[in-house]
Every structure is written in structure tokens, then in C-alpha cells.
């Protein structure tokens, strides 16, 4: 299982912070339940089932406060993992993995229908920074997933680098989320490195780059974002079966298009058990 909690509490317009008089915010919790099977030492399949809860406060079309929440199953994905290369000794380790799969339209996409009825606020009224595409649990589309990861260790020092690219297609209500690239990794040190257990501390650098979505053939102004996060992560393994991690991310750079609610922080945790 994995959990990511993100708090969006800052309004930005074209990358610049603007006043948030109505305290517009979005709290997003995504719990991932994943089950996998390794057919060989190098190849395996994994099913990811996201359980999403989002609560929000935003401006409605009249510039007044609108509160609500959305919860349910998100878009399920099936991913194949392949260990392309691995070499390990007591002093050094190097591994290269690749993965690819498909995301299915299992999440509720009804919130995308708001895009059909969205109106500009009256003169002088607050504009919403949280929209239907931010609240929808699913996209209504079949999407592709490709990615790769590298891990290198020398004695107790290590570095990891991972990237994933999502290839989006048109979904419900003639809405197409833009392709996006996410990456994460960074340098770290093993505080404990034994045959039965390990404890590692890492400086995690993560980022996302996403263009503008397309709605009814037109680009949606308030959907593009490029962000970089920085924060600590602690990881542990035990007997080769149990692994766990806990991390926190703070934004160091967020550039967005038009008016959007952008992240203030993220907290991540994961537990994995191998049978």
C-alpha cells in the first residue's frame, strides 16, 4: 500500500502568487493498493488500484464560497516491470529497470462535466482556482504508461533516478488531459546496511511537467504546470520481504498557466510485503 497526501492552499496566476481571500484550498488523499506477481527474477506484473478522497473550498460562479468533497476508486492501471540489468557485489550495486502499462477508465469522471457549464465570475468577484478537472476521480480514457529507473550504490552511498511518462487520450465529455512527465530520486546514504535489514536516508528531488489539457478541441488555459519538490525520505527493508518508506516534499519551484491552486506540501508513505 502507498499513500500520498497533498495540500493545495496557494493561488498562483501565471506562476505568480495572488491573494486568496476566500481561503480556497484542496486536500487530496490518494491511497494506492497494489498487487503484483513476478513470473521470473526479471519480469513481473502489477495492478494498482487508487482510492481517492478530495475535500475542497473554492469560489463558485457567483464568487461565493463552495465546499464539498469527492471520494471513490480512481483509474486502475496494469503495469509490467522488467529488470533490464543488475550487477551487485558487497561494495557496489547497479540496477536498471523499465516499466510500461495501461491505465483504464474506472474512476468517476462526472466532475469533468463542470467544464461544460463553467462561467466567468461577475466583475469584482473571486475566481475559482479549483475546477472540475482537479476534482474528477477518473478521466474516462485509456492511457499509456512508460518509465524507467536507475539505482547505483558504492559502499553506503547511493543515488537513484526514476521517470514516468503518461500518454493521454481523449476521455469523457470530449476532455483530454495533457501528457505529463514525472520524475523522482536523489542522493542518499545507508545508515544501516546488513544482510537482514537496511535503513536509508535520502534527499528526494521530484518534479512534474504537464502541458495544457484539451477540451472540445481547445486548449484549457488553467491546466499547465511545471513543479519541483525537495524533501527527506527514510526507507527500510527487512529480510528481503518487508520494505517501507516515509517522505515529505516541499515545493521549491512551481510555474503554472492562468489561475490555479498549487501545492504547499506533500506527505508520502508506503509499505510493501513480498511473499
Secondary structure, DSSP 8 states (H G I E B T S, - for coil): -EEEEEEEEEEEETTEE---TT--EEEEEEEEEEEEEESSSSEEEEEEEEEEEEEEEEE-TTSSEEEEEEEEE---EEEEEEEEEEEE-SSEEEEEEEEEEEE-S-S--GGGGHHHH-----TTS---S--HHHH-S--SS-EEEEEEEEEEEETTEEEEEEEEEEE----GGGEE---EEEEEEEEEEEEEE-SSEEEEEEEEEEEEEE---EETTEE-GGG-EEEEEEEEEEEEEETTTEEEEEEEEEEEEEEESSEEEEEEEEEEEEEEE--
